């Protein structure tokens, strides 16, 4: 099939910032190549250039007639991918404002999304043909396309219902979901579609997965009618799902405890920091789905939203499922629920801990990783983690941290890391072995700082590793910063000499971020690191503002000379390091009155974080005289951005009775379900709740 066979395609319109127009027809020709490598490259080029990150350009719309012809041709070797591309373009176009004007990368105004939907809508009957194709890779994207693009919704529902008796479980679930999609898209068929879904959910002749899908998507269609019986019914259907009944799922290999394509571990490519290589591995791993019911259960959780008790009951059923794939994917969903919502999650934590099994390292790794991410809420899993670590050492030997079998190694490392994050010294032997032997030592460094009770064992090892860092190699900066952070967390002044050397080495190589981090670590030791003043003092005049601020703060902590430091800090209030300068001025307290005029002016800043730091410093310097303005500023910033709440509560806690006007907002925070605090993460939110309770109990 040649490009010139297609009428009405303006190839000139296909030029944009990603490549010359003459290249695009070549990409399209490549998609129909008999050579798989040529085909893969052509699809990749098209996605990168004409559908970049889901964007729809004039050239994207101009490609559609050719894509439809290619999808219809029996000679096309990968029709499913072509239809998948059509589906992606159409879905993205539907998500865009139909009245909106967008811009191409070269700044040209574009309404290509409207043009694309016009083309797809005019040819949507093709999806009716494709859903009956013998190739399942063609049928699956066609089912979704039928539900999105066929104007005749009644016809779409009719065709979809006719597909339900098919053999493939994944396709049957897709049919059920797509019927709900049509119902949500067109009120004219909503009632009939919802009734069909309700009847299907009650049909005991259907597989439990299909009935569960019908139940969930019926709720999606009418979320206002969610009754008390829906979640128990869903849990009952989950109990009926047996592993042998999910054989139609394509990714079943992921559910057997074997990680696809993984044998013995290999070292990352030269020049690539191991942390970066691991991040890409995690990204690929977290994109996997292990059970055909996963997407519909995710949709159910979305509908349930803030009904935490109901979602907990649903997850309890998922984590107790007889199907290992259902259990595996429930670990991630439980992690997300606990991470986003407050409540008593001890039951879910224990169920996740119950997935730790040396006979299934694939699932154990996911469970241990989740428990590590849920600290401190994962405290109930402490003994299970310690038991798993010990069992792995007993089964695979004391060198299991570096086990040749990658899954065993990863599962053990994640369990050790989670245990260490709980501050449990039973993780120490494995952490020390990792630091001594070097295999994946960076993973041990990341959690070493939590083991403060073992600073005597850890500080010399971490100091040695920091001394060995080549600061001229930028790829080692992540490792250097992790080592600096761990030493700072351990709080052992014995690491001050190597930190001072790290400051000097980082300055020589103009590694300013590492310089600032090492200066802050030195400052945390106070006068015990005063010997480093000769290294620190010149940096208080550094051109880099971040370094200058860190050095000035270190001067105060190491020497305590307010008269020499305060003028420098006042100057820093006019830089992007104003937050750090204000924090140090607050620590200096009553000896920093020269900063008051500038701090008062900062209360009117447009940026709420600037106002918070300034208000806290004002209180710490002047006390009651500034209390009304401080409380007003803190509450306003908290209302504007709840990420400031930890800093706000820290100041309110110091204010004592002067913070009484803030008490209603503090009490309100304790009634909220969704997690808050800095970064909205669990540790900050738990600290926030503890601070709120402390303030309310004292006031």
Secondary structure, 3 states (H helix, E strand, C coil): CCHHHCCCCCHHHHCECCECHHHHHHHHHHHCCCCHHHHHHHHHHHHHHHCHHHCCCHHHHHHHHHHHHHHHCCCCCCHHHHHHHHHHHHHHHHHCCCCCCEECCCCCEECHHHHHHHHHHHCCHHHHHHCCCCCHHHHHHHHHHHHHHCCCHHHHHHHHHHHCCCCCHHHHHHHHHHHHHHHHHCHHHHHHHHHHHHHHHCCCCCCHHHHHHHHHHHHHHCHHHCCCHHHHHHHHHHHHCCHHHHCCCCCHHHHHCCCCCCCECCCCCCCCCHHHHHHHHHHHHHCCCCCCCHHHHHHHHHHHCCCHHHHHHHHHHHHCCCCHHHHHHHHHHHHHHHHHECCCCHHHHHHHHCCCCCCCHHHHHHHHHHHHHCCCHHHHHHHHHHHHHHHHHHHHCCCHHHCCEHHHHHHHHHHHHHHHHCCCHHHHHHHHHHHHHCCCHHHHHHHHCCCHHHHHHHHHHHHHHHHCCCCCCHHHHHHHHHHHHHHHHHCCHHHHHHHHHHHHHHHHCCCHHHHHHHHHHHHCCHHHHHHHHHHHHHHHHCCCHHHHHHHHHHHHHHHCCHHHHHHHHHHHCCCCCHHHHHHHHHHHHHHHHHHHHHHHHHCCCCCHHHHHHHHHHHHHHHHHHHHHHHHHHHHHHHHHCHHHHHHHHHHHHHHHHHHHHHHHHHHHHCCCCECCCHHHCHHHHHHHHHHHHHHHHHC
